Amino acid sequence: MTALIVADTPGALAEMLAQHLLCRLQAAAFRGQILRVALSGGHTPEAFYRALGARNADCPWPSVEIFFSDERAVPPDHADSNYRMAYEAWLKQAPRGAVIHRIRGEEGAAQAARHYQAVIGAAGPLDLILLGLGPDGHTASLFPTDPAWQSPDPVLAIPAHGNRTGRVSLGLSTLAAGRERWLIAQGAAKIAALRTALSAEGRTPAAELVRRAPVTLWADRTLAQGLCPGRS
């Protein structure tokens, strides 16, 4: 981990993330560059995307290309779709011509993964990858109980397991090859998983990613205080 950035509340964390991402996009626009950003699914990033939606007029859309770090094998209008969540919170405000590469979950995990591997291969290394952290130490859709997360493939098809729908996920090789990673987490339920991720002995996907590449952790104060009890 290269940095720990802390906000007092989850709401303040969402606003801080939105401000930083917009600043990055505006800087890219000033330089005439395009920032390739992979969005994360999950509950925590949703408030961040809504904060972006509220400030959509500040977003230089020609300077961003949107990707996704993972997706469920469901249609884009399904209630469990990461794309649907991001679309409702923010992306529906994108102008015509905005470049958004969704994962085609409706094709099934295996076919969607093959298609997205071609998309990622054509794009090259991503500039910024947004990631969440599960209480079990998963990140993107790389789960510690599923050996598929250890595959070197750039994009993985994660099989259904129990009540968990099949998924498509960027592999660790793609996550580590990105130019920057933001790990977004909040709440006491994530403390143990984060400690494991930062431990040299950690054996979770999040821990392996931290070993392979620098990660910036964005946390609310509850999580930060649990991770660093002496932090005020």
Summary of the structure (lengths in Angstrom):
residues: 232
radius of gyration: 16.7
end to end distance: 20.0
largest distance: 49.0
contacts: 776
relative contact order: 0.17
helix: 45%
strand: 20%
